[in-house]
Amino acid sequence: MANPGRENEGGSPAYRPLIPTGPSRPHGNPPGHGRYVFPSPRTDSRPMSSNAVLSALRRMGYAKNEMSGHGFRSMASTLLNEQGCNRDAIERQLAHAERNNVRAAFNYAEFMPERRKMMQAWADYLDGLKSGAKIIPIRAAS
């Protein structure tokens, strides 16, 4: 799924795989069937703002020094890297630009099949946490 109006760090369009949702997932379809999974409460034409995310975290009881919206990205990156997922797929999922200029000039891979598997494993991991199940580590796709 292309994320209209959103770009990777390098300026190319941002693509994100949408995984099938199960009964425990919050969104069978994005609210309002718009282009954002987390739209602004004021309009479906914009994503939820950073301040809205921070405000929600504070209402849930997280202090400033405990969690931020960006902290979820850091946590996911760390856990996925620790579980052996493809580093390039993780970085592409986070919309990070390639820092090696030569590699960036030649490699335009999106890693979509790996990213779909990785995001499904991540969603299953989060569902397990939510349900209190014993967590089995995510394993990188072979």
C-alpha positions, 0 to 999 in steps of 0.5 A: 500500500502506498502511503500518499503524501508520505515519503521515505527519508530519501524522498521516494514514496513510502510503501507499507504492507497491510497484513490480514487482520484477525478478531483481536486486531483493532482494525479490520479496515481502516476507520472510515475506510480511508487511506490511514489506519490512524486518521486524524479525529478531525478528518480522514484526509490526514494521519493522526498527529504526533501530539494526538499520539503523545496525548493518548500515551499520557492518558494511558498513564505513560510518563514522558520518560517512559514512552513516546510515539517514536519509542514504538518504532525503536522498540519494534526495530530492536526486537525485530533485529534481535529476532534475526529479521532482515535488517534491510527489510526492517529499515525499509519498513521504518522508511529509513534511507540507505546511508551508504550512498553507493548502495542507495544509488543502485538498490531500490528493493522494497523487500515486500514479501519479507516485510509482509511476513515480518509484520504478520509475525510482529502482529502475532507477537503483539496479539500474544502479549495482549492475550497473556500467552507465553511468548515464543520469539519471532523467527526470521523467515528462511 
